[in-house]
Amino acid sequence: MNNEWQKQIKAPIGTGLQRLATIVYALQAVSLFTGTLTLFAGVIINYVRWEDVQGSWIESHFRWQTRTFWYTLVWMVIGGITTIFLIGWAILLAVSLWLIYRIVKGWVYLSEQRPMPS
């Protein structure tokens, strides 16, 4: 009974914005196969709609997604530069696994209508 009440409280705030966060997670996931173009598209959505999510539980997902983008970008650049030393391949593999973890964890929390931990 308590769970149903929580969903009713969260649903009006989250319906369209929750769908948007889902789209960003999907864009991040697609980037694993297509390259960084969809990763950039996702973060642009995050920044364009940032004001709309402020104060809602979805704000934590947008923050999670933007941090995922920036850390992924930094480590991909470092990995790309260091591939000539071979360590770069290990860095690129690690950042890919980390990106998968971030997407899965965020998507699970979003589907459960839970905010991401800080």
DSSP file (Angstrom, degrees, kcal/mol; ACC not computed):
  #  RESIDUE AA STRUCTURE BP1 BP2  ACC     N-H-->O    O-->H-N    N-H-->O    O-->H-N    TCO  KAPPA ALPHA  PHI   PSI    X-CA   Y-CA   Z-CA
    1    1 A M     >        0   0    0      0, 0.0     4,-1.7     0, 0.0     5,-0.1   0.000 360.0 360.0 360.0 -44.2    0.0    0.0    0.0
    2    2 A N  H  >  +     0   0    0      1,-0.2     4,-2.0     2,-0.2     5,-0.1   0.874 360.0  55.4 -63.1 -37.7    2.8    2.4    0.9
    3    3 A N  H  > S+     0   0    0      1,-0.2     4,-2.1     2,-0.2    -1,-0.2   0.895 105.4  51.6 -62.4 -41.7    4.5    1.7   -2.4
    4    4 A E  H  > S+     0   0    0      1,-0.2     4,-2.0     2,-0.2    -1,-0.2   0.892 108.8  51.3 -63.0 -40.0    1.4    2.6   -4.4
    5    5 A W  H  X S+     0   0    0     -4,-1.7     4,-1.9     1,-0.2    -1,-0.2   0.913 108.8  50.8 -63.7 -42.4    1.2    5.9   -2.6
    6    6 A Q  H  X S+     0   0    0     -4,-2.0     4,-2.3     1,-0.2    -2,-0.2   0.897 109.3  50.9 -63.0 -40.3    4.8    6.7   -3.3
    7    7 A K  H  X S+     0   0    0     -4,-2.1     4,-2.7     1,-0.2    -1,-0.2   0.881 108.3  52.0 -65.8 -37.2    4.3    6.0   -7.0
    8    8 A Q  H  < S+     0   0    0     -4,-2.0    -1,-0.2     1,-0.2    -2,-0.2   0.886 111.4  47.5 -65.8 -37.4    1.3    8.3   -7.1
    9    9 A I  H  X S+     0   0    0     -4,-1.9     4,-0.5     1,-0.2    -2,-0.2   0.914 119.1  39.1 -67.5 -43.1    3.3   11.1   -5.6
   10   10 A K  H  X S+     0   0    0     -4,-2.3     4,-2.5     1,-0.2     3,-0.3   0.815 100.4  73.8 -79.7 -31.8    6.3   10.6   -7.9
   11   11 A A  H  X S+     0   0    0     -4,-2.7     4,-2.2     1,-0.2    -1,-0.2   0.879  92.7  50.3 -57.6 -47.7    4.4    9.9  -11.2
   12   12 A P  H  4 S+     0   0    0      0, 0.0     4,-0.3     0, 0.0    -1,-0.2   0.896 116.8  42.1 -61.5 -36.8    3.1   13.4  -12.0
   13   13 A I  H  < S+     0   0    0     -4,-0.5     4,-0.5    -3,-0.3    -2,-0.2   0.902 123.4  37.8 -70.7 -40.1    6.6   14.9  -11.5
   14   14 A G  H  X S+     0   0    0     -4,-2.5     4,-3.9     3,-0.1     5,-0.5   0.593  84.8  93.4 -94.7 -11.6    8.4   12.2  -13.3
   15   15 A T  H  X S+     0   0    0     -4,-2.2     4,-1.7     1,-0.2    -1,-0.1   0.933 102.0  21.3 -54.2 -65.1    6.3   11.0  -16.2
   16   16 A G  H  > S+     0   0    0     -4,-0.3     4,-1.8     2,-0.2    -1,-0.2   0.894 130.0  47.4 -70.4 -39.4    7.8   13.1  -19.1
   17   17 A L  H  > S+     0   0    0     -4,-0.5     4,-2.4     2,-0.2    -2,-0.2   0.847 109.8  53.3 -71.7 -33.8   11.0   13.8  -17.3
   18   18 A Q  H  X S+     0   0    0     -4,-3.9     4,-2.1     2,-0.2    -1,-0.2   0.899 108.3  50.8 -66.1 -39.7   11.5   10.2  -16.4
   19   19 A R  H  X S+     0   0    0     -4,-1.7     4,-2.2    -5,-0.5    -2,-0.2   0.896 109.2  51.7 -62.3 -39.9   11.0    9.3  -20.1
   20   20 A L  H  X S+     0   0    0     -4,-1.8     4,-2.1     2,-0.2    -2,-0.2   0.914 108.7  49.4 -64.1 -43.3   13.6   11.9  -20.9
   21   21 A A  H  X S+     0   0    0     -4,-2.4     4,-2.3     1,-0.2    -1,-0.2   0.872 109.3  53.7 -63.2 -36.3   16.1   10.4  -18.4
   22   22 A T  H  X S+     0   0    0     -4,-2.1     4,-2.3     2,-0.2    -2,-0.2   0.906 106.8  51.5 -62.9 -41.8   15.3    7.0  -20.0
   23   23 A I  H  X S+     0   0    0     -4,-2.2     4,-2.7     2,-0.2    -2,-0.2   0.900 108.6  51.1 -61.9 -41.3   16.2    8.4  -23.4
   24   24 A V  H  X S+     0   0    0     -4,-2.1     4,-2.4     2,-0.2    -2,-0.2   0.919 109.4  49.6 -65.1 -42.4   19.5    9.7  -22.1
   25   25 A Y  H  X S+     0   0    0     -4,-2.3     4,-2.3     1,-0.2    -1,-0.2   0.912 111.6  50.2 -60.7 -40.2   20.4    6.3  -20.6
   26   26 A A  H  X S+     0   0    0     -4,-2.3     4,-2.7     2,-0.2    -2,-0.2   0.914 109.6  50.2 -63.5 -42.8   19.5    4.7  -24.0
   27   27 A L  H  X S+     0   0    0     -4,-2.7     4,-1.5     1,-0.2    -1,-0.2   0.895 110.4  50.2 -62.6 -39.2   21.7    7.2  -25.8
   28   28 A Q  H  X S+     0   0    0     -4,-2.4     4,-0.5     2,-0.2    -1,-0.2   0.907 111.4  48.6 -64.8 -40.4   24.6    6.5  -23.5
   29   29 A A  H >< S+     0   0    0     -4,-2.3     3,-1.3     1,-0.2     4,-0.3   0.910 108.8  52.4 -65.9 -42.1   24.1    2.7  -24.1
   30   30 A V  H >X S+     0   0    0     -4,-2.7     3,-2.0     1,-0.3     4,-2.0   0.822  96.5  69.6 -63.3 -30.2   24.0    3.2  -27.8
   31   31 A S  H 3X S+     0   0    0     -4,-1.5     4,-1.8     1,-0.3    -1,-0.3   0.751  85.5  68.5 -61.6 -22.7   27.3    5.1  -27.6
   32   32 A L  H << S+     0   0    0     -3,-1.3    -1,-0.3    -4,-0.5    -2,-0.2   0.769 113.6  28.9 -65.5 -23.8   29.0    1.8  -26.7
   33   33 A F  H <4 S+     0   0    0     -3,-2.0    -2,-0.2    -4,-0.3    -1,-0.2   0.687 130.1  35.0-106.7 -25.9   28.3    0.6  -30.3
   34   34 A T  H  < S-     0   0    0     -4,-2.0     3,-0.2     1,-0.4     2,-0.2   0.565 105.7-111.6-109.9 -10.5   28.3    3.8  -32.3
   35   35 A G    ><  -     0   0    0     -4,-1.8     3,-0.5    -5,-0.3     4,-0.4  -0.636  54.8 -43.6 104.6-168.9   30.9    6.0  -30.6
   36   36 A T  T 3> S+     0   0    0     -2,-0.2     4,-2.3     1,-0.2     5,-0.2   0.517 106.4  91.5 -82.7  -5.4   30.6    9.2  -28.7
   37   37 A L  H 3> S+     0   0    0     -3,-0.2     4,-1.9     1,-0.2    -1,-0.2   0.923  92.6  42.0 -58.0 -46.4   28.1   11.1  -30.8
   38   38 A T  H <> S+     0   0    0     -3,-0.5     4,-2.2     1,-0.2    -1,-0.2   0.795 109.4  59.7 -72.2 -26.3   25.1    9.7  -28.9
   39   39 A L  H  > S+     0   0    0     -4,-0.4     4,-1.8     2,-0.2    -1,-0.2   0.917 107.5  46.2 -64.0 -42.0   26.9   10.3  -25.6
   40   40 A F  H  X S+     0   0    0     -4,-2.3     4,-2.1     2,-0.2    -2,-0.2   0.894 109.3  54.7 -65.3 -40.5   27.1   14.0  -26.5
   41   41 A A  H  X S+     0   0    0     -4,-1.9     4,-1.9    -5,-0.2    -2,-0.2   0.906 107.5  51.1 -60.4 -41.2   23.5   14.1  -27.5
   42   42 A G  H  X S+     0   0    0     -4,-2.2     4,-2.2     1,-0.2    -1,-0.2   0.919 110.0  47.0 -63.3 -45.0   22.5   12.7  -24.1
   43   43 A V  H  X S+     0   0    0     -4,-1.8     4,-2.4     1,-0.2    -1,-0.2   0.840 108.4  56.2 -70.0 -30.7   24.5   15.3  -22.2
   44   44 A I  H  X S+     0   0    0     -4,-2.1     4,-2.6     2,-0.2    -1,-0.2   0.923 107.1  49.7 -63.8 -42.7   23.1   18.1  -24.3
   45   45 A I  H  X S+     0   0    0     -4,-1.9     4,-2.3     1,-0.2    -2,-0.2   0.931 109.2  53.5 -58.9 -45.2   19.6   16.9  -23.3
   46   46 A N  H  < S+     0   0    0     -4,-2.2     4,-0.3     1,-0.2    -2,-0.2   0.927 113.3  41.2 -55.5 -47.6   20.7   16.9  -19.7
   47   47 A Y  H >< S+     0   0    0     -4,-2.4     3,-0.7     1,-0.2     4,-0.3   0.870 113.5  52.3 -72.6 -36.0   21.9   20.5  -19.8
   48   48 A V  H 3< S+     0   0    0     -4,-2.6     3,-0.3     1,-0.2    -1,-0.2   0.883 119.8  34.4 -66.7 -37.5   19.0   21.8  -21.9
   49   49 A R  T >X S+     0   0    0     -4,-2.3     4,-1.0    -5,-0.2     3,-0.6   0.246  84.3 111.3-102.6  12.9   16.4   20.4  -19.5
   50   50 A W  H X> S+     0   0    0     -3,-0.7     4,-0.8    -4,-0.3     3,-0.8   0.892  76.4  52.2 -55.0 -45.6   18.3   20.9  -16.3
   51   51 A E  H 34 S+     0   0    0     -4,-0.3     3,-0.4    -3,-0.3    -1,-0.2   0.837 103.4  59.7 -62.7 -32.3   16.0   23.6  -14.9
   52   52 A D  H <4 S+     0   0    0     -3,-0.6    -1,-0.2     1,-0.2    -2,-0.2   0.793 108.8  42.4 -67.4 -28.2   13.0   21.3  -15.5
   53   53 A V  H X< S+     0   0    0     -4,-1.0     3,-2.3    -3,-0.8     6,-0.6   0.550  81.8 124.1 -97.1  -8.0   14.3   18.6  -13.2
   54   54 A Q  T 3< S+     0   0    0     -4,-0.8     3,-0.1    -3,-0.4     4,-0.0  -0.288  80.2  15.2 -59.0 132.2   15.6   20.8  -10.4
   55   55 A G  T 3  S+     0   0    0      1,-0.3    -1,-0.3     2,-0.0     2,-0.2   0.328 107.1 101.8  87.8  -7.2   14.0   19.9   -7.1
   56   56 A S  S X  S-     0   0    0     -3,-2.3     3,-1.2     1,-0.1     4,-0.4  -0.615  85.9-110.5-103.3 167.8   12.7   16.5   -8.3
   57   57 A W  T >> S+     0   0    0      1,-0.3     3,-0.7    -2,-0.2     4,-0.5   0.722 115.2  67.0 -67.9 -20.0   14.1   13.0   -7.7
   58   58 A I  H >> S+     0   0    0      1,-0.2     4,-2.1     2,-0.2     3,-0.5   0.717  81.7  76.3 -74.3 -20.3   15.0   12.9  -11.4
   59   59 A E  H <> S+     0   0    0     -3,-1.2     4,-2.4    -6,-0.6    -1,-0.2   0.887  90.2  56.3 -55.5 -38.5   17.6   15.7  -10.8
   60   60 A S  H <> S+     0   0    0     -3,-0.7     4,-2.2    -4,-0.4    -1,-0.2   0.848 106.0  50.5 -64.7 -32.5   19.8   13.1   -9.3
   61   61 A H  H <X S+     0   0    0     -4,-0.5     4,-2.7    -3,-0.5    -1,-0.2   0.902 109.2  50.0 -70.9 -40.9   19.7   11.0  -12.5
   62   62 A F  H  X S+     0   0    0     -4,-2.1     4,-2.4     2,-0.2    -2,-0.2   0.903 112.1  48.2 -62.9 -40.2   20.6   14.0  -14.6
   63   63 A R  H  X S+     0   0    0     -4,-2.4     4,-2.4     2,-0.2     5,-0.2   0.922 112.1  49.5 -64.2 -44.2   23.5   14.7  -12.3
   64   64 A W  H  X S+     0   0    0     -4,-2.2     4,-2.2     1,-0.2    -2,-0.2   0.904 112.5  48.3 -59.4 -43.9   24.5   11.0  -12.5
   65   65 A Q  H  X S+     0   0    0     -4,-2.7     4,-2.3     2,-0.2    -2,-0.2   0.892 111.6  47.8 -67.8 -40.9   24.3   11.1  -16.3
   66   66 A T  H  X S+     0   0    0     -4,-2.4     4,-2.5     2,-0.2    -2,-0.2   0.905 112.9  48.4 -69.3 -38.7   26.3   14.3  -16.7
   67   67 A R  H  X S+     0   0    0     -4,-2.4     4,-2.6     2,-0.2     5,-0.3   0.905 109.9  53.1 -64.9 -39.7   29.0   13.0  -14.4
   68   68 A T  H  X S+     0   0    0     -4,-2.2     4,-2.2    -5,-0.2    -2,-0.2   0.929 110.2  48.6 -58.1 -45.7   29.0    9.8  -16.3
   69   69 A F  H  X S+     0   0    0     -4,-2.3     4,-2.8     2,-0.2    -2,-0.2   0.957 113.4  44.4 -59.2 -53.4   29.5   11.7  -19.5
   70   70 A W  H  X S+     0   0    0     -4,-2.5     4,-2.5     1,-0.2    -2,-0.2   0.910 116.0  45.2 -65.4 -44.2   32.4   13.9  -18.3
   71   71 A Y  H  X S+     0   0    0     -4,-2.6     4,-2.4     2,-0.2     5,-0.2   0.904 114.5  50.0 -65.9 -39.6   34.4   11.1  -16.6
   72   72 A T  H  X S+     0   0    0     -4,-2.2     4,-2.3    -5,-0.3    -2,-0.2   0.934 111.5  48.7 -61.9 -45.3   33.9    8.9  -19.6
   73   73 A L  H  X S+     0   0    0     -4,-2.8     4,-2.3    -5,-0.2    -2,-0.2   0.936 112.2  47.8 -61.1 -48.1   35.1   11.6  -21.9
   74   74 A V  H  X S+     0   0    0     -4,-2.5     4,-2.4     1,-0.2    -1,-0.2   0.937 115.6  44.0 -59.6 -48.3   38.2   12.4  -19.9
   75   75 A W  H  X S+     0   0    0     -4,-2.4     4,-2.7     1,-0.2    -1,-0.2   0.809 111.0  54.4 -71.9 -28.3   39.2    8.7  -19.5
   76   76 A M  H  X S+     0   0    0     -4,-2.3     4,-2.8    -5,-0.2    -1,-0.2   0.899 109.9  47.5 -68.8 -39.2   38.5    8.0  -23.2
   77   77 A V  H  X S+     0   0    0     -4,-2.3     4,-2.5     2,-0.2    -2,-0.2   0.942 114.4  46.2 -64.5 -46.7   40.8   10.8  -24.2
   78   78 A I  H  X S+     0   0    0     -4,-2.4     4,-2.0     1,-0.2    -2,-0.2   0.928 115.2  47.3 -61.1 -45.0   43.5    9.6  -21.8
   79   79 A G  H  < S+     0   0    0     -4,-2.7     4,-0.4     1,-0.2    -2,-0.2   0.906 111.8  50.4 -62.8 -42.0   43.0    6.1  -23.0
   80   80 A G  H >< S+     0   0    0     -4,-2.8     3,-0.8     1,-0.2     4,-0.3   0.904 111.9  47.1 -63.0 -42.1   43.1    7.2  -26.7
   81   81 A I  H >< S+     0   0    0     -4,-2.5     3,-0.6     1,-0.2    -1,-0.2   0.866 114.3  47.1 -67.5 -36.2   46.3    9.1  -26.2
   82   82 A T  G >< S+     0   0    0     -4,-2.0     6,-1.7     1,-0.2     3,-1.5   0.369  79.7  98.4 -92.4   6.8   48.0    6.3  -24.3
   83   83 A T  G X  S+     0   0    0     -3,-0.8     3,-1.6    -4,-0.4    -1,-0.2   0.818  76.1  64.4 -62.4 -27.1   47.1    3.5  -26.7
   84   84 A I  G <  S+     0   0    0     -3,-0.6    -1,-0.3    -4,-0.3    -2,-0.1   0.748 103.2  47.7 -67.0 -20.1   50.6    3.9  -28.2
   85   85 A F  G <  S-     0   0    0     -3,-1.5     2,-0.7    -4,-0.1    -1,-0.3   0.308 111.3-126.0 -98.3   6.7   52.0    2.8  -24.9
   86   86 A L  S X> S+     0   0    0     -3,-1.6     3,-1.0    -4,-0.2     4,-0.8   0.007  95.7  91.3  72.2 -28.2   49.5   -0.2  -24.8
   87   87 A I  H 3> S+     0   0    0     -2,-0.7     4,-2.0    -5,-0.4     3,-0.3   0.799  73.9  71.0 -63.9 -26.1   48.2    0.9  -21.3
   88   88 A G  H 3> S+     0   0    0     -6,-1.7     4,-2.8     1,-0.2    -5,-0.3   0.840  90.7  57.1 -59.3 -35.0   45.6    2.9  -23.2
   89   89 A W  H <> S+     0   0    0     -3,-1.0     4,-2.2    -7,-0.3    -1,-0.2   0.897 107.2  48.2 -64.7 -39.0   43.8   -0.3  -24.3
   90   90 A A  H  X S+     0   0    0     -4,-0.8     4,-2.6    -3,-0.3    -2,-0.2   0.892 111.8  50.1 -66.5 -39.3   43.4   -1.3  -20.7
   91   91 A I  H  X S+     0   0    0     -4,-2.0     4,-2.7     2,-0.2     5,-0.2   0.923 110.5  49.3 -64.4 -44.3   42.1    2.2  -19.9
   92   92 A L  H  X S+     0   0    0     -4,-2.8     4,-1.7     2,-0.2    -2,-0.2   0.887 112.3  48.2 -64.1 -38.6   39.6    2.1  -22.7
   93   93 A L  H  X S+     0   0    0     -4,-2.2     4,-2.3     2,-0.2    -2,-0.2   0.933 112.7  48.6 -64.6 -45.7   38.4   -1.3  -21.6
   94   94 A A  H  X S+     0   0    0     -4,-2.6     4,-2.5     1,-0.2    -2,-0.2   0.907 111.3  48.8 -62.8 -42.6   38.0   -0.2  -18.0
   95   95 A V  H  X S+     0   0    0     -4,-2.7     4,-2.3     2,-0.2    -1,-0.2   0.851 110.0  52.8 -68.5 -32.4   36.1    3.0  -19.0
   96   96 A S  H  X S+     0   0    0     -4,-1.7     4,-2.2    -5,-0.2    -2,-0.2   0.927 111.3  45.5 -66.3 -44.4   33.8    0.9  -21.2
   97   97 A L  H  X S+     0   0    0     -4,-2.3     4,-2.3     2,-0.2    -2,-0.2   0.899 113.1  50.6 -64.1 -40.5   33.0   -1.4  -18.3
   98   98 A W  H  X S+     0   0    0     -4,-2.5     4,-2.4     2,-0.2    -2,-0.2   0.892 108.8  51.9 -64.4 -39.9   32.5    1.5  -15.9
   99   99 A L  H  X S+     0   0    0     -4,-2.3     4,-2.4     2,-0.2    -2,-0.2   0.914 108.8  50.5 -63.2 -43.3   30.2    3.2  -18.4
  100  100 A I  H  X S+     0   0    0     -4,-2.2     4,-2.7     1,-0.2     5,-0.2   0.934 110.2  50.5 -59.7 -45.7   28.1    0.0  -18.6
  101  101 A Y  H  X S+     0   0    0     -4,-2.3     4,-2.7     1,-0.2     5,-0.3   0.924 111.1  48.2 -56.9 -47.0   27.9   -0.2  -14.8
  102  102 A R  H  X S+     0   0    0     -4,-2.4     4,-2.3     1,-0.2     5,-0.2   0.893 113.2  47.4 -63.9 -41.1   26.8    3.5  -14.6
  103  103 A I  H  X S+     0   0    0     -4,-2.4     4,-2.7     2,-0.2     5,-0.2   0.947 114.6  45.3 -65.8 -48.2   24.1    3.0  -17.3
  104  104 A V  H  X S+     0   0    0     -4,-2.7     4,-2.4    -5,-0.2     5,-0.2   0.939 115.0  46.8 -63.0 -47.8   22.7   -0.2  -15.7
  105  105 A K  H  X S+     0   0    0     -4,-2.7     4,-2.3    -5,-0.2     5,-0.2   0.933 115.3  46.2 -61.7 -45.5   22.7    1.2  -12.2
  106  106 A G  H  X S+     0   0    0     -4,-2.3     4,-2.6    -5,-0.3    -1,-0.2   0.915 112.7  49.2 -63.1 -43.5   21.1    4.4  -13.2
  107  107 A W  H  X S+     0   0    0     -4,-2.7     4,-2.5    -5,-0.2    -1,-0.2   0.885 110.7  50.6 -65.0 -39.5   18.5    2.7  -15.4
  108  108 A V  H  X S+     0   0    0     -4,-2.4     4,-1.5    -5,-0.2    -1,-0.2   0.946 112.7  45.9 -63.4 -48.3   17.5    0.3  -12.6
  109  109 A Y  H  <>S+     0   0    0     -4,-2.3     5,-3.0     1,-0.2    -2,-0.2   0.902 113.0  50.9 -61.4 -40.9   17.1    3.1  -10.1
  110  110 A L  H ><5S+     0   0    0     -4,-2.6     3,-1.6     1,-0.2    -1,-0.2   0.916 107.7  51.6 -63.8 -43.1   15.1    5.1  -12.6
  111  111 A S  H 3<5S+     0   0    0     -4,-2.5    -1,-0.2     1,-0.3    -2,-0.2   0.797 111.6  48.1 -65.3 -26.9   12.8    2.2  -13.4
  112  112 A E  T 3<5S-     0   0    0     -4,-1.5    -1,-0.3    -5,-0.2    -2,-0.2   0.381 114.5-121.0 -89.9   3.1   12.2    1.8   -9.6
  113  113 A Q  T < 5 +     0   0    0     -3,-1.6    -3,-0.2     1,-0.2    -2,-0.1   0.889  65.4 141.9  55.5  44.6   11.6    5.6   -9.4
  114  114 A R      < -     0   0    0     -5,-3.0    -1,-0.2    -6,-0.1    -2,-0.1  -0.902  52.5-118.8-112.5 141.6   14.4    6.0   -6.9
  115  115 A P        -     0   0    0      0, 0.0   -57,-0.1     0, 0.0   -58,-0.1  -0.433  35.4-104.4 -72.1 154.8   16.9    8.9   -6.9
  116  116 A M        -     0   0    0    -59,-0.4     2,-0.1    -2,-0.1   -53,-0.0  -0.559  39.3-105.7 -76.6 143.3   20.5    8.2   -7.4
  117  117 A P              0   0    0      0, 0.0    -1,-0.1     0, 0.0    -3,-0.0  -0.385 360.0 360.0 -66.5 150.0   22.7    8.2   -4.3
  118  118 A S              0   0    0     -3,-0.1    -2,-0.0    -2,-0.1     0, 0.0   0.473 360.0 360.0 -72.4 360.0   24.9   11.3   -4.0
